Structure formats: structure tokens, C-alpha cells
Amino acid sequence: MKWSKARLDDVADLCLGKMLDQNKNRGELLPYLANLNVRWGEFDLTDLRQMRFEAHEMDRYGIKAGDIVMCEGGEPGRCALWKEQVPGMMIQKALHRIRPREGLDNRFLYYSFLHQGRSGGFGHLFTGATIKHLPGQNLAKLEVEFPQLSTQQRTAEALSAYDNSVENNRRRMELLERAVRLLYNEWFIHLRFPGHEHIRVTNGLPQGWERKPLGDICTDIREMVSPEDLEPETPYIGLEHIPRRSISLGEWGRVGDVNSSKSRYRKGDILFGKIRPYFHKVGIAFADGVASSDAIVIRPTADEYRGLVLTTVSSDRFVAEASQTMREGSKMPRADWNLMKKYPVTLPPCGLLESFSDTLNGITDQLRTLSFQNQQLRAARDLLLPRLMSGEITV
């Protein structure tokens, strides 16, 4: 079946977002989607900023269901399909909004972008030697190929089946992570642990509990390794792979794609993004690998401390403390482990600690299983993607 070919601006409406103006005092205060909130295929809506927009700007810079949002800079073609999770969402200047016209399925176009991003099809559109930048006029020239609408829709349905399963797993993971935060807060912040009704609390410390600095139950690991000494498929976690406000490190790159020395970590270690710690990038590793030197590798001194260390260093209180005590670097602020390790941790008696640890281990095992399932689903989709998007096979 013959496919049509057209410039993107002939089959879709394009709009670049609005520059953030925090000093603007007029207009309605609305959620504001920034470049860093967009990942391949999904959005991070946990830390949205807000800015004021006037009525005449809302339609121009707003997002509607079915729009595609693409980053202007960074990884070529990085984009996601908007599904209207947040009413009144606006976009910043670093984002392109792409709205397909009649005859072009929005999901098909998104998967076309995904295919081109995976295969390097966007490379010729970018400018800048050190910073990849995609001007609107370049994006408008992008050639897209597409079959008749019914074939587009069937193709999108086949690929969406994988992404829908990934999304269902992500929702389950969010619920599990919420349970982790609630459990930590109940036990260690509000002191409503099992049997708390019968325990006397003096100066904020239950009887039988003790307070120690964080550095007594974990340590930072500084084992540097060269990529040349490792298998190319060894997992590599950069700051871009660490999600914000999520403890699941279920995505990574390959050592074969990096060329500078990295920090080795083991399964069960905790990675803390030290650059701009207020970004809240903290999680537990699900497999052995190496990490960016901009991440602190934290290893509990004993297995029974892992759950407590993880929930402590990923808590809002700890991240806020690390942000307040960060060192000002030459370009950007960094968390200081020498100060972080002094953070006071409340330790329960062995029985309660073991119970908490067992519960946390069970939850992190579930998170690991769901993360690996998502990797397999994405891999299966990516095997099918080029064959469907080239017309080699049809559905």
C-alpha cells in the first residue's frame, strides 16, 4: 500500500511555548509544563511550576488531549503524547506543541517521532555544536510518511497495547511507592508504629529507640571504573535516568555509550542525585552497574538498614535538608555527603527494625519486578516499531 509523504507543517499545527515570566502580576495562575517534565512517551507531573497567563494566551500556549509535546533541546525528538491529566496545562518556550490535522492520527504521528528518534532521523534538524537545539522552522521541514487513516489507527492500536501495559504497571508502582512514604511517615515521623500505644515517648524518642547519625548505618561508595573495563551492555544510570520523587531506578543506558569514568554500584545500593538536590532524584538500584559521578552511591552497612536508609534519604525532610546545606559549585550547587551523613536517624529496636525491613524489601521486590516487565514491554514494542512504521508489516 502506497504511503503519503508531507512536511510536518502541512499536516499539523505547530506552536512554540511561552517564555516563563515569574514577575508577571496579571492573568490566571496556571500549571506550567517545562522541558524537564517531558520524558520519552510520558510526563513527570509531580513537580510542576506555575505562571500567569492572560485569557488570549491560554488557547495559544495550552495543551489539549491528543497534542504531542516535543522538547526543543536535548535528546533529539524527545516527546510525549498528552492525555489531559491536568486541566489548564500550559507549555514553556522550550517545548513544541504539535497538533495533527484531520487525516493524521495523533498516536501514529507520535510513534513516527519515536521511531525517528530511535533511528537518528532527527539529527539533521538540530543545530549547535555542544547543545542540541531544534528550532521551529527546522521541525516544520521534517518529512513524515503515513498510510491511509484506518491503517494509521490500527498501527497505533497495536503499539499502544504495549504502552498501555507499561502505564498500568507505572500506576501500580506509584501506589506501592505511596505506601512506602506513608509507612515511613507513620513509623518514623508520627511515631505510630505497631505497639506505640504502650511505649512512653520522652523528648521525641520512644523508649527502646535510639538516635544516630545517618553515617553510622550507611556509607558513600566511591569506586570509580573506566567504561573500557566493563561489558558494553552493563547498565549505566545517569541523572537523566533517575526520575524525580520516585525510588524506582527502572531505566538506564549502556556503558558502551559513555566514555568517562563512572561510579560502580551494586543491586540494592541507593543513588542520590547530588546536582541540584532539590530536584529530588533518589532511588534504589535494581541491578549491578555504574552511575554518573554526579550521583552519590549510598550503601547500608547491614541489610536490615536498607529499608530505613532508602526511606530516610528519599524523604522530603532529608532532601530539603540536603538542599539547604548544598555546596555552591562553579556552575551549579551540589549536595555535600559530609553534611548529609550527620543527619539524625531514629532507630527502633531490632524486632521493629526487622519488621520494617521485611515490609520494605517486599515492596521493593515488587517494584523491581514491575520495572523489568516494563523494560521487556518497551523492548518488544521497539522491535515491532520500525517494521510497522516502515510499512514492512501491516496490521
N, C-alpha and C positions, 0 to 999 in steps of 0.2 A: 504494500500500500504506500502510495506516494505521500511524503510529508511536506508541509509548507515551511517556508523559511521567511523570517522577517526581523527587522530591527526591533529591539525591545520597546523603544518609544513609539512604535507603530501599533503595538498590540497591548500596551499597558500605560497607565498614567504614573509618572514618576514625580516624587516630591522629596526635597531635602529638608530635614528638620530645622527647628529654630534654635538660634544661639541662646544659651542659658543667660538669663538676666535676673540675678537674685535681688538686685536693688529695685526692681520694678514694683511699684506700690499699687498699681491698678490691675483690674481684671480678676478673674476667678482663679483660685489656687487649685491646681490640678496635679495628679501624679505624672511624673516625667521620666520616660524611658531613656536611659543613657546607653552609650556604646558598650560599657562594661556589663550591662544587664543582658546582652544578647550572646547566646552561645549557638553552636550549630544545632538548629532544629528546635530550640527551646529558649525560654526566658527565665531569668532569675528575678523574681518579683519580691524577694524578701527584704530588699533594702532600697526602695525607690525614693528618689528625691521629689520635690515639688517645686513648681514655679507658677507664676501668674500669667494667664493668657486672656486676651480680650476676646469678645464674642466673635469678631470677624476672623480671628486666627484659629478658632477651635476646629473648624472643618478642614482648614488647610493643613494643619500640623497634627491632626488627630488620627487615630488608628481605628479602623472598622474591622469587623470579622471578615476574614479572608484576605486581608492585606499581608504582604510579605515585607518584613523589615530586614534590611541588609546594612552591615557596617561599612562605613566609608573608608576606614583604615584597618590595618592589621591583617589577619588571615584572609587571603583572597576569597571573596564571595560569602563570608560568614553571615548567615541569615537564619531567620526563623519565620514560621507561619503563625500569624496572630489569630487566637481563638477567642478573643474578647473576655479574658478572665477579669480584667479591671476596667470598669466603665470610665469613660472620660480620659483615657490614657493619651498622652502627647509624646512627641519624639524630639530629641535634641538634634543639633545640627550635624552631628557625626553619624546620623542614620539616614538611609534612603528608605522611603516608603514606596512600595511597588504595588499598584492596584491593577490586576489584569482586566482587560475589557472583555466584552461578550465574545465567546468563541474560544477563549483560552482559559482552561481550568486552573484555578489558583494553586491547587495541590500539585498538579502536573508541572507547573512552572517552578514551584519550589523544588521539586525533585530534579528538574532540569538544572537548577542552580547547584543543588547538592552534587550532582554528577560532574558538572563542570568544575566545581571547587575541588572535588577529589582528584580530578584528572588534570588539573592545571589550566583549565580553559579560560580562567580569568586573568592569567598572568600578564597578557599583553595590554590589558586595560589599565593596569596600575602604573603610577608614576612615583618618583622619589627613589633615591639610591639606598637610603638607610631606613626610611619609614614608608611602608607601602600605603599608597593613597589612591582612592578610586573616585575621581571627580564625576559629577553627574553627567557631564557631556560624554565622558567615556563610557559610562554604564549604558547610556541611551543607544550607543552604537553596537552594543552586544547583539549578535545574531542568535536567535532562538529558533529551534526546529520543533514542529509539533504535528501530530496526525489529526484526524477529524475528532471532534469533541467527544463523541462516545468512546473512542479508543483512549483518549486522554483520561477520561473518568475511570475506565476500567483499570488502566495502568496505575492511576493514583490510588484506587481502592486496594490493589494488590500490595503496593508498597506501604500504604497506611496501616495495613494489618499488623506489620512488624512494629511500626512506631506506636500504634495504639497499645500493643502489649507492653512495650517499653514504658509508656506513660502510666499504665496500670501498676507496673512494678514500682515506678517512682512514687506514686501515691502511697503505696504500701510502705515504702521506705520512709516517706515523710511522717507517716503515723508512728512508725517504730522510733524514729528519731525524736518525735514529740514525746513519746513515752519515756525515752531516756532522760530528756530535760526535766520532765515532771517528776520522775523518780529521784533524780539528784536534788532538785529543789525541795521536795518533801522531806528527804532524809537529812540533807546537809545544810540547807538554808532555814527551813521552817522547823527542823528537828522533830518531824513527825515520822520517825522510824518505828518498826514493829516493837511494841512494848514500851513506847515512850511515856505512856501514862503512869508507869510505875518507877520512872527514873527521875531523880532530882537533877535539876539544872542549876549550876552555880556559875555566875559570870559568863553566861552563854555557852557553857561546856557541860554536857550531860555527864553524870557520874560514870566512870569507867572509860571515858573517851579522853583523848589527848590531842594536843595541837603541835604540829611540826611544820617546819618549812618544806615547801614543795621539793626542794633539792635533796631531802632525806629519803624520798620514796621514788625518785626518778633522776635520770641524768641526761644531759645532751650528748649525742654521739657525733663525733667529728672525724669520721673515717672517709677520707677523700679517695676517689678512684678514677682512673682515666677510662674513657669510653673504649679505647683500643684494647683494654684488658678484659672486656666483657663481651658476651654474645650480643650481636646486633639487635636481637628481639627482646633483650632484657627490658622490663618496664622502666620508663623514665617519667617521673612526676615533676612537672614544672608548676609554677604558681598558677599558670593558666588552666591547669588540670584540677586545681583544688577549688571546689565550689564554696560559695560564701554561706556561712551559717549551716553547714552540713558536715556531719562527721564521717560520711562515706566517701572514701577515695576510690571510686569505682572506674575512673577513667585515667588513662596515661598514654604517653607516646612511647617511642622506641629509642634505646640508647644509640642505635645506628644513625639517628637523625641529629645527634648533638655532637659537639667536638671539644668541649671544655670539661675539666674535672668536675665531678659531681659527688654528692654525699651518699654513701651507701646506707640503706635502711633494711630492716627485716620485717617480715609479716608481723603485725601486732604493734609495731612502732607507731608513734603519733607524730605527724608533721604539722608544724606551726609556721604559717607564712609570716616572716618577720618584717618584710617591707610593708609599711603602712598597716600595722596590725589591726587597725580599726576596720579593715575590710573583712575581718573575722573569717580567715581561711585556716581551719583546723580540722584534721581528720585522722582516722586510723587506716593504716596500710593493710590491704588485703592480700598482698603478695610481696615477696622479696624484690628489691630493685634499687634504683638510685634516684635521688631528688636534686632539685636545684639547690645551689648553695645559699639561695635566699630563703630556704626553709630550715627551721630548726628541727632536727631529728631528736625526739624525746623517747627514751626507753625506760619503762618501770624497772626498779631494782628487783622486783619479785612479781610473779604472775598475778598474785592476789591484789596487787596495787593497780593493775592495768585499768580496770573499770573506773576507779576513783581518779586516777591521773587523767584519763580521757575526758571524763565529765567535768573535772575541775578546769583544765586548760581550754576547754571548748565553751565554758560558761560565759555568760555576758559579763559577770563581775570580773573574771580574770582577764578577758580581752580588754575591758575598759581600763583595768589597772596596767596592763602591758602597754596600752596606747598612751596613758598618761606619763609613763616612765620611759618612753622610747627615746633613742638617741637620734639627734639630728645628723643625717649623713650629708655627703656632698651634694646629692641630688634628691634624696627622699628619706624620710625618717624610718628607723628600724627598731624592732623590739630588742631589748637587751636581756639576754639569758641570765646574766649575773644578778640582775634585779628581779627577774621573773622567778628564779629559784628560791627567793626569800618569801614568796607568797605563802601565807599561813594556811595549812590544810588541817581540817579536823578529822582525826582518825577514830573510827569506832572500835569496839573490842573485836577480837578475832572472829567470833561467831557471826556478828553482824557484817563485818567486812567480807567474809566468805560468802554470805548470802547475797550481798550486793554485787560482788564479783561474779557469782554464778548467773545472776539475772542479766547483768550487762554482757557477759560472754555469750549467753543465749541470743540476745538481741543482735549483737554484732555478727554472730554467725549467720543469722537470717539476712542481715544487710549484705554480707559478703555473697551469699547465695543469689540474692536478687540482683546484685551488681554484675555478677558473672553471667546470669541469664540475660541481662540487658546487653552485655558485650556480645554474646552469641547471637542475639536477635539482630543487633546492628550489623554484625558481620554477615549474616545471612541476607539481610536487605542489601548490603553493599555489593554482594556477589551478584544479586539479581539486577541491581540498578543499571549498570552500563548496558546490559543486554536489552532491557526494556526501553531505555532512553535512546538507544541507537536504532530501535526497530528490528533488532535481530530476532527477538521473540515478541509475540503479542499475547494479550490475554482477552 
